[in-house]
Amino acid sequence: MSDEPTEVPRTPQPVMGMYDAVMWQSISNGALELQHCACCDTTLYPPAPVCPHCLSDGLQWRAVSGRGTVLSWVVYHKTYLDAYPAPYNVIAVRLDEGAVLISNLEAPLPEESWIGRKVSMIYSTMPDGLVLPRFVLSERNPVS
Ligand SMILES: [Zn+2]
């Protein structure tokens, strides 16, 4: 065994656009906030200067419930990034608030189709310290 420290794979870092800082700070705090349009009741993702549906700039940051439904999923069997060794999954989740997030589902994983499964958000601290919103299966799923 070597006494040298094992190098921790670096998670791809968030790309900070003009409107992303509040969202990433809320993720670091373990309570994701997204913009909500007071005019048309839309929850925005990604963050934007105005609502893409009604063009209102009356946007407020609100914590989301963390509850959602899997829209789509894929399991990659090839490692593209050291931070995500194969096999790993990517899911598209529609939050109950309406916004769609791309994330990962943590174990236990469904044995059959993942589409339509209810999921709950958790906050995972990656080996390099970055906190990411991820999901686990919800207890709201019907027993099969
Ligand atoms: Zn709107």
Boltz pocket constraint, residues with backbone or C-beta under 6 A from the ligand:
constraints:
  - pocket:
      binder: B
      contacts: [[A, 37], [A, 38], [A, 39], [A, 40], [A, 41], [A, 42], [A, 51], [A, 52], [A, 53], [A, 54], [A, 55], [A, 56]]
      max_distance: 6.0
